[in-house]
Amino acid sequence: MPSRERYAKLVWGLLLYSLPVIAFGAFVRASMSGDGCGNHWPDCHGTFNPFGHSAERTIEFTHRLSTAIYGIWAALIFVLGIRLFEKGHPVRKAASFTLLFTIFEALIGAVLVKKGWVAGDTSMARAIAMSVHLVNTFFLLGSVAATAVWASGTKRINWKGQGAVGWAIALGFVSLMLLGASGAVTALGDTVFPVTGTHADAINQSLSPTAHFLIRLRMYHPLIAMSVGVYLVLLSGLLSHLRPSPQVKKWSQVVAGLFLFELAIGLLNLALKAPIAMQLVHLFVADLLWIALVMVSAFALAEEVPRAEAALSERAEPIEPRTVKQVIGEYIVLTKPRVISLLLFTTLTAMFAASGGWPGLTLFLSVTIGGYLSAGAANAINMVIDRDIDGTMKRTAKRPTVTQNISSTNALFFGFTLAIISFAILWFGANLLAAMLSLAGLAFYVVIYTLLLKRRTWHNIVIGGAAGAFPPLVGWAAATNELSPLAWILFGIIFVWTPVHFWALALLIKDDYAEAGVPMLPVVHGERATVIQIGLYAVLTAIVSTLPFLQPNVGWTYMGAAILLNIFLFVRYIQLYRTTDRPTAVSMYKYSMLYLAILFLILAVDRSVWM
């Protein structure tokens, strides 16, 4: 009887063996070898020795042999797990699921063969079976990984008190399963309908309403992949902050890193028109990403891991009774309505500019509501992360997360709920591209700005401010389902405008930032350096704001307004440069908001005239 240590090594070995077996199965599909044994299963044309016949026959049956070895290995793990671990130990349950999913995997393979859903078959039934096959493969990998982790000594999962974190992790798994299913169907389409022309031809074929459903689904997989990947990056960043243990931080970084690598592989796969080798690498990295998500979840939900949001709540003062209206008001405060107003305005005016006028009531309402909820979700999550420093600043000391009128756990749940509803509204009310861009802006704000930059460098607002530049992309994509050069110029305008706007505010509240230890520019380098930087970015803003005039359907109405707005911007800046006191800083701050609002409004009006 092996020891528990040897048992753990045996399970890790099975997990490692899983990867080439899965890749081999994908090779059978991609090489059109699935009908190498006809509709015979488990034998191959009446024999168990098919070697020496066709290449397809050899490939298909060799894959079956590899899965038979896997089945024996899984059964051994199940038997030893029952014998080595006491009743109630998580290894027993995980090992049982490993065997169960292994059996189901074999049955799915048998159905594919018996039904003839192999090789060149293009039926909906095959696509569904392939999706189920992929999801079961993920379940199998997850159960093997969980068995390995718990057999190695990691504490069992404790779901009690996990709150939004538990639901967020569950959503991560569901999202990745949906992505895997869409990837399986897309890979099937690449096999039976390979791209033969240019990439433009492939896009046109995918957009044709008369094209086969496997071809039309090609356009969705990249956007689904981007959406899921962005969410996984958001989840990884939050887990590192909310479950601060070395293992969680390490595996969170692995998840984020694997997504970026998978993204690069996916783009290369598209560029090379999905050759078999790239399809296998793509699947291999996807399997690693799933395993990494299992690992970070096992460590994040383990019994001994500290829970940051729970610790914050424990320090809260007793809460006085409140009316329903007061509670609703506090949840609204979490979304920061005043901050959202300008972001939402740039979203809607960009949508009007893209449409050349009224975009329609359904689209208008979808983008308005979805955009607000997405920005509100980002702000609510931000308040949980920044609760410690918000409590030290007068401007933010009364926020519901600081007073704990709304617990950090409930605020997190509220933020994630808004994000999910927002994504759904934007996807079904507009399109998937708009929903993905909105989620990307949310993730950028939370992970890049709040978690990575805000407390580390005065460049935080320069880089992290890009989060506020996503709204016009969302509005433009919602109206056109694409991003034109003008959409990216609008992104650039807000990107270079943000330091002008925010540093004017930072001059007003630099003492608060200093007290909180946040390295904003006025705190680190002083007022004079801040004013000079504002001037540099004011020049950049003026330059970039003229670029829309170079685009089609933008006329002199916009250009004249841009020139006037920039003249007044420089007048305000000169006043600030001469006298850096509170009134002039307030004037610069307020004018910067008016500047952006009028600039985007005039562009929308101008485009409505010219289009």
N, C-alpha and C positions, 0 to 999 in steps of 0.2 A: 504494500500500500504506500503510495508516494506521500510525502509531506505536503502541507498546505503551500509551502514555498514552491515545490516542484509542480504542484497543481497550477499555481498562478502562471508559471513559465509555460505550461502546456496550453493554457488558455491564450496567453499572449501569442504563442506560436500559431494557434488557430486564427487569431485576428490577422496576423501577418500573412498567413496562407490565403485568407479570404480575398485579399486584393488581386493577386494574379488569377485566381479562379473566376472572379467577377469580370476581370478584363478579358479573360479567355471567352467567356460567354458573350461579351460584346463583339469580340472578333468573329465568333460564329455568325452573329447577325450581320455584321458589316461585310463579311466576305461572302455572303449569300450561301453559307454552308448549312443552314438550318434544316434543309430537307435532304441532307446527306444520307440519312437512314430512312427516308420516306416517311410514312406515318407509323413506323414501328417503334415501340418503346416498351420496356427498356432495352430489348434486343435491337439489332440493326440488320434488317432484312433476314431475320431468322437465325442470326449468328451473333456470338459475342466476340468474334475475332474478325473485324472488318478490315484490318490492315492489308495493304497490297491492292486495294480497289481504288476508287476515285479519291482525289484530294479532299473533296467535300465530305465524303464518308469518313475518312480518317480524322478530319478535324472535328466533326460532330461527335463521333464516338469517343475520341480522346477527351473531349470536354466532359462527356458523361462519366468517364473514369475518374477525372479530377474531382467531380462533384460527389462520386461514390466514396472516395477517400475522405472528403469533407464530412459526409454523413456519418461515417464510422468514427471520425474524430469528435464530432459533436455529441454522438451517443456516449462515447467514453467520458467526455467532460460532464455530461449529465449524471452518469452512474457514479463517478468519483465525487462529484459535488454533493450528491445525496449522502455519500458515505463519510466524507471528510468534515462536513459542516452541520452543525446542530439545526434542529427544526426552528424555523423562523429566521434563519440567516439569509440575507439578500442574495447570496451566491446561489442558493438552492433555486430560488425563483428565477433568477437570471439564466442559470444553466438550463432550466426547464423550458424557458422561452427560446433559448438558442436551439434546442432540439426541435421544438414545435415549428419555428420559422424555417429551419432546415428542411423538414418534411414538406412544409407548404411550398417551399422553393422548388423542390423536386416535382411536386404535383403540378405546379404552374408550367414547368418545362414540359411535363408529359402532355398537358392539355394543348400547349402550343403545337407540339408534334402531331398529336392525334387529330387535331382539328385542321392541320395543314396551314396554320398561321405562321409560316416561316418563309424564308427566301423572298420571293417577289410578291407575296400577298400584301394587298393594300387596304384591307377591310378595316372598318371601324372596330370590329371585334378584336382584331390583332392589336390595334393601338391601345385599346382599353386593357387588354391582357398584358401588354408591355408595361403600361403604367403601373398596374398592380404588381407586376414582377419587380419593378424598380423599388416601389414602396416597401415590399416585403424584404427586399435585399437590404434596404436601410434599416428596417426593424431587426434583421438578423445581425447586421454589423453592430447596431446599438446594443443588442443583448449580449453579444460576445464581448464588446468593450466594457460593458457594465460588469459582467462576470469577472473580467480580468482586474478591473479597478477594485472591486470589493474583495476579491480573493487576495489582492496585494495588501489589504489592511485598511483601506479607506473606510471611514465610518459610513453607515447607512444613511439614506436620504431622510430628511425630516421635513415634510411638507407644511407642518403647522407654523403659522406666523410668517410664511414667505410672502404673502400679499401679492403685490403687483409683480414682484420678481419671478415668482413661480409661474404666473400666467404669461409673463413676457418670454420666459424660456420655452414654455409650451408652444407659444406662437412661433418661436424660432424654429422648432421642430416641424410644425405643420407647414410653415412657409417653405422650408427646405425640402420637405416631401413633395409639395406642389411643384417646386422648381425641378426636382428630379424627375417627376412624372412628365412635365413638359419637355424636359431634355430628352427623355426616352422616346417620346413621340417625334421630336425634332430629328433625333438621330435616325429613327426609322424612315422619316421623309428623305433625309440625305442619302440613305441607302437605296431606296426604291425609286427616288426621283432626284438623282444627282444633278448638281448645277453644271450645266455644260456651256452656257454663254457667259456674258460679263456679269458683274455684280448688279449693275443697273437692270439687266434682264431678269435676274433672280428676284429683285425687289418688285418689278412690275408683275412678274408671275405670281408672287405672293399676294399682291394687292388685287389681283383679278378675282371678281366674285364667282367666276366659273371654274377657277382652279380647284384641284383636289384638296381636300381639307388638310392633308399632310403638308402640302405646299404652303397653304395659307397660314398654317400655324407657325411657320418659320419666323414670321415677323414678331411674334409675341414672346418667344423664348428669351431673346436678348433683353427685352424690357423687364420681363419677369425676373430674370437673373440679376439685373441691376437693382430692382426694387428689393428683392430678398437680400442681396449682398449688402445694400445700404442698411437695411434693418439689422443684419447680423453685426455690422460694425457698430451701430448704435447700441445693440445689446451687449457686445463685448466691452465697450467703454463703460457702460453703466455697471456691469458686473464687477469690473475691476475696482470701481469706486464703492459700490454698495456691499460687496463681499470681499473685503480687503485681506486676502491670504495670498501667499506666494504662488500656490498652485493655480488659483483662479486668475491671477494676473498673467502668469505664463501662458495658460491655455487660452485666455482671452486674446492675447497677442497672436497666438497661433491661428485662431479662428479668423481674425482680421487679416493676417498675413496671407493665409490660404485663399481667402476671398479675392484679394488683390491679384494673387498669382493665377487663380482660376479665371479672373476677368481677362488677364493678359492672354491666357491660353485660349479662351473663348474667342477673343478678337483675332488671334492668329488662325484659329480654326475657320473663322468666317473668311479671312483673307485668302486662305489656301483652299477654300471650297470643300472643307470637311473631308480631308483624306483619312483613311482608316487609322493610321498611326496617331493623328491628332485627336480623333474621336476617343481612342483608348486612353490617351494622356488626360483628356478632358474628364472622362469618367473616373479615372484613377484619382485625380485631385479632388473631384466631387466626393468620392468615398472618404478621402482623408479629411475633408471639411466636415462631413457628417460625424466622423469619429471624434474630431476635435470638439465639436459641439456637445457630444455625449460626455466627453471628458470634463469640459469646463462646467457643464451642468451638474455632474456628479460631485465635483469639488465645491461648487457654489451652494448646493443644497444640502451638503453634508451637515451632520448634527453639530460639529464643533466649530464651524465657521462663523465668525462674528457678523452681525447684521447691522450695517451702518444706520439705516433708517430707523430700526428699532431702538438703537442706542440714543438717537436723537430724541425720539418720542419719550424715552424714559426720563429725560431731563426736563420735560415740559412742566410748566406750572399748571395748577388745577384750572379747568376751563369753566367759565360761568355759563349758565343756561342761555341758549340763543334761540331766536325764532327761526322758522323755516326761511323767511325772507333774508335774514342775516346770514344764514348758512349759504344760501344761493349766491348772495352778494360776495361772500368770501371766495367761493369757487370761481366767480367771474373775475375777481381780483387776481387769482392765480394766472389767468390768461393774459394779463397786462393789456387791457383794451386800448389804452392811449398809445402804447408802443405799436400795437398791431395796426392802428388806423392808417398810418402812412404806408406800411408794408402792403396792406390790402389795397390801398389806392393805386400804388404802382402796379399791382397785379391786374386790377381791373382796367386801368388805362392802357396797359400793354395789350390786354385782350381786345379792347376797342380798336387800338391801332392795328393789330393783326387782322381783325375782321373788316376794317375799313368802315366801321359803324356799329350799329346795334347787333350784338352777337346772338340774340335770342334769349327769351326769358329763362328757359331751362339751363342753358349754359351759364348765364349770368348768376343765377341763384346757386348753382352747383359750385362755381368758382368762389363766389362770395362766402358761402357757408364752409366749404371745404378748406379754403385758404385761411379763414379765421380759425377754424379748429386746429389746423396744422400748426400755425404760429402759436396758438394758445397752448397746445400740447408741449411745444418746445419751451415756452416760458414756464409752464408748471413744473416740468422736469428740472429746468434750470434753478428754480427756487428751492427744490429739494437739495440739489447739489451744493448750492451756495448759502444754505441756511446758516452756517457758522459765521460767514463774513457778513451776511445781511444783518445779523443781530448786532454787529458793532457799528453800523452806519445809520445815522439819523434818517436818511432818505428811505431806508428799507427795513427799519427796525419793527415796523408794525405789520409786516407781511404775515399772512395767515400761517405760513410754514415756520416763521420765527416765533410767533405767539403760541403756535401749536393748536390754534382754533381748528386748523385742519392738520391732521397728523401727516408726517412725512410719508407713511405707508399709503394713506388715502390719496395724498397729492400725486404720488407716483401712479397709482391705479387710475386716477382721473386723467393724468397726462397720456398714459398709454391708450386709454379708452378713446380720448379725443383723436389721437394719431390714427387709430384703426378706422374710426368713423370717417375721418377726413380722407383717408386713402380710398375707402369704398365710394364715398360721394364723388371724388374727383375722377375715379376710374369709370364709374357707370354714368356719371353726369357729363363728363368731358371725354377723357381717354387715359390710357395707361401711362403714356409719356408724361402727362401733366401730374398724375398721381405720384409717379416715381420721382420727378423733379421736386415736388413739394416735400416728399419724405427725405430726399437728399439734403434739402435745405435745413430741415429739422435736425437730421443727424449731424450735419456740419456744425450747426450752432451748439449742440449739446456736447459732441465729442471733441471737435477740433478747437472751438473757441473756449467753451466752459471748462472742459476737463483737461485739455492739453496745454492751452496757451494762457488763459486769463491770469493764472497765479504765477506764471513763470517768466513772462517777458513783456516789455512795453510794446512789442510788435503785435500783441494780441489782437488789437482792433484792426490792424492793417490786414492781417491774414484772416482772422476769424470773422471780420466784417463781411467777408464774402457771403456768409449765410444770409445777410439782408439783401443780397443781390439776386437771390434765386426767385423772388416773387414775379418779376417781369418774364422770366423764362417760363414759369408756370402758366401765366396768363396767355402768353404767346402760343405755347404748346396746346393749351386747352382749345384755342380757336382754330389752329391750323394742323395740329398733330405733327408738327415738325419745328425745328429751330433754325430760323434764317439768320444771316449775318447781322441783320438789324436787331434781332432778339439778343444776340451776344453783345452788341454795342450797348444796349440798355443795361445788361448785366455789368458791363465795364463802367458805365456812368455811375451807378450806385456804388460799385466797388471803390472807385477813387474819391467819390463824394463822402463816403462814410467817415474817414478820418477827419475831414473838415467839420462835419457835424458833431461827431462824438467827442473829439478833443476840445471843442468849444464847451461842451457839457462838462468834460473832465476838469477844465479850469475852474468851473463853479464848485465842484464837489471834491477837489483834490485832497482836502483834509480828511474827508470820509474815507477815501481810498487809502490814504496814508495810515489811518487808524486801523483799517482792515488788513493792511499788508498787501494790497493789490498793486502790482507794479505798473500803474498807468503812467503814461509819458510825463505829465506834470509832476508826478511824485518822484520819478527816477531822474529826470534831467531838468526839471524846473520849468517855469512859465515861459521864459524867453525861447528856449529850445522848442517848446510846444507851439508857440506862435509861428515860429519859422517853418515848422513842419506843416502847420495848417496852410501857410502860404504856398508851399511847394505842392500840396495836394489840391489847393484851389486852382493853381495853374493847370494841373493835370485834368481836373474836372472840366475846366473851360475848354481844353483841347478836345477831350473825349466827347463832350456834349455837342460839338459841331459835326461829329462823324455821321450822325443820321442823315444829314443833308446830302451826303454822297451816295445814299441808298435810293433805290427807286421809290417813287410815290411819296417823297418828302419834299415839301416846297419851301418857299421863302417865309411863309407864315411861321413855321417852326424856327427857321434860321434867325429871323429877326428877333423872335422871342428869346432864343438862346443867347444872342449877343447882348440884349438888354439885361437879361438875368445875370449874365457873367460880369457885366459892368457894375451892377449893384453889389454882386458878390465881392468884387475887388475893393469897392468903396468900403464895405463893411470890414474887410480884412485890413485895409489901411488904418481904419479907426482902431481896430484891435491891436495892430502893431504899434501904434503911437501910444495908446493907453490901454494897458491890460488890466482893466478893473472889472468889477462884476457887471455893471450896466452894459459895457461894450461886449463882454463875453455872452451875456444873455441875448443881446441884439444879434450877434453872429449865429448863435445857436438857433434862435427862432427863425431867422432869415434862411438858414440852410434848409429847414423843413419846407418853408414856403417855396424856395428855389426848386426843390425836387418835385414838389406837387405841381407847380405851374408848368415846369418843363415837360413832364409826362402828360399833363392835360392838353397842352398845346400840340404835342405830337399826335395824340389821339384825334384831336380836332382836325389837324392838318392832313393826316392820312385819310380821314373820312371824306375830305374834300377832293383829294387827288385820286382815290381809288374808285 
